[in-house]
Amino acid sequence: MAVSADDFKQALQLWASGVTVVTTYSEKLGVQGMTVTAFSSVSIDPPQILVCINDSADTGVGIEESRCFAVNVLNADQQDVSNQFAGGSSQQQRFDNTPWQPGTTGAPLLTESIMSLDCTVVEKFRAGTHWIIIGAIQDAVCRSGEPLLYYRGAYRQLADN
């Protein structure tokens, strides 16, 4: 028997992860973005990453149309940005309240994040309730700062040694 959804969620809370906002821009839908914790590197040669996006998320529709996206790794001071992009506000409000600039692909790069990866879509396939989207990195922008972390249902920060 497979594990229950509640048990699975409880187990995943023990996985500390960085917090990202995935963004895109399409002619039809404009700027879009959402908070995502399911992000990983895939390959160094060629440079590729993946993100997992719920099939009900409107940002996924924008990525499908534009065939590009950016992954922005939030800094420790951006809990409000994470919450804002997690829902409860319109796409326009999210971007009105967050500094950004267009990347090489046109996808929005959040200028206060510690890192942005600007990607074109290589492949997209379905797994359960989510789309797994593999992106080829077209540009990487690194900035100073410490990452915002998520662990056991709460935001965390790195401790000084």
C-alpha positions in Angstrom: 0.0 0.0 0.0 1.3 3.5 -0.9 1.9 6.0 1.9 -0.9 8.4 2.6 -0.8 12.0 1.4 -0.6 13.3 5.0 2.3 11.0 5.9 4.1 12.0 2.7 3.6 15.7 3.5 4.8 15.2 7.0 7.9 13.4 5.8 8.7 16.1 3.2 8.6 18.7 6.0 11.9 17.2 7.2 13.6 18.2 3.9 15.1 21.7 4.3 15.0 23.5 1.0 15.8 26.9 -0.5 12.8 29.0 -1.6 12.5 30.0 -5.2 10.1 32.1 -7.3 9.7 30.8 -10.8 8.8 33.5 -13.3 7.9 33.8 -17.0 6.7 36.3 -19.5 4.4 35.6 -22.5 2.9 38.0 -25.0 -0.6 36.8 -24.3 -0.5 36.5 -20.4 2.2 39.1 -19.5 4.4 38.5 -16.4 3.7 35.6 -14.1 5.3 34.0 -11.1 4.9 31.6 -8.3 6.7 30.3 -5.2 8.3 26.9 -5.8 10.4 24.7 -3.5 10.7 21.8 -6.0 13.8 22.9 -7.8 16.9 20.9 -8.6 20.0 20.8 -10.9 19.8 18.2 -13.6 23.0 18.4 -15.6 26.3 20.4 -15.7 26.9 19.6 -19.4 24.7 20.9 -20.8 23.6 23.2 -17.9 20.1 22.2 -17.0 17.7 22.4 -14.1 14.2 21.3 -13.3 11.2 22.7 -11.5 7.9 21.0 -10.6 4.8 23.0 -11.0 1.2 22.0 -10.0 -0.9 21.6 -13.2 -3.5 24.0 -11.8 -1.0 26.9 -11.5 -1.5 29.6 -14.1 2.3 30.2 -14.3 2.6 26.8 -15.9 0.3 28.0 -18.7 2.6 31.0 -19.3 5.7 28.8 -19.4 4.0 26.6 -21.9 3.2 29.6 -24.1 6.6 31.4 -23.8 8.8 28.3 -23.6 11.0 30.1 -21.1 11.2 30.8 -17.4 13.6 32.0 -14.6 14.3 30.5 -11.2 15.0 33.1 -8.6 16.5 31.9 -5.3 15.2 34.2 -2.6 17.4 35.9 0.0 16.8 35.6 3.8 15.0 38.9 3.8 12.4 37.9 1.2 9.8 36.0 3.2 7.2 38.6 2.1 8.1 37.9 -1.6 7.7 34.2 -1.0 4.3 34.7 0.6 3.1 37.2 -2.1 4.1 34.8 -4.9 2.5 31.8 -3.1 -1.0 33.3 -3.8 -3.5 35.7 -2.5 -2.6 38.5 -4.8 -2.9 39.0 -8.6 0.1 38.4 -10.9 0.3 42.1 -11.5 0.4 42.9 -7.8 3.2 40.4 -7.2 5.4 42.1 -9.8 4.3 45.7 -8.8 5.6 45.0 -5.3 8.9 43.2 -6.3 11.9 44.7 -8.1 12.6 42.9 -11.4 14.1 43.2 -14.8 13.7 41.1 -18.0 16.3 38.5 -18.5 17.9 37.2 -21.7 14.8 35.2 -22.5 12.4 37.9 -21.4 11.5 36.1 -18.2 11.5 38.4 -15.1 14.6 38.2 -12.9 13.9 39.3 -9.3 16.8 41.7 -8.7 16.9 41.3 -4.9 17.2 37.5 -5.1 20.6 35.9 -4.4 20.6 34.1 -7.8 18.6 33.9 -11.0 18.7 31.3 -13.7 17.2 32.3 -17.0 16.1 29.2 -18.9 14.5 27.9 -22.1 12.2 24.9 -21.9 13.9 21.6 -23.0 11.2 19.2 -22.0 7.9 19.1 -20.0 6.3 16.0 -18.7 3.5 15.1 -16.3 4.0 13.3 -13.0 1.0 13.0 -10.8 -0.5 16.4 -10.1 2.6 18.3 -11.4 4.5 19.2 -14.5 8.2 18.5 -14.4 9.8 21.2 -16.5 13.5 20.9 -17.6 15.2 24.1 -18.5 18.4 24.8 -20.4 20.2 27.7 -18.6 20.8 30.6 -20.9 22.1 33.0 -18.2 23.0 32.8 -14.5 23.1 35.9 -12.4 24.6 35.6 -8.9 24.2 38.3 -6.2 25.3 38.6 -2.6 23.2 37.5 0.4 22.1 34.5 2.4 19.3 32.1 1.2 15.8 31.9 2.6 15.2 28.3 3.7 12.0 26.4 4.4 11.9 23.6 7.0 9.1 22.0 9.0 6.5 24.4 7.6 8.4 27.6 8.5 11.0 29.9 7.1 14.5 29.5 8.4 17.9 31.2 7.9 21.4 29.9 8.0 23.1 30.1 11.4 26.5 31.8 11.8 29.2 29.3 12.9 
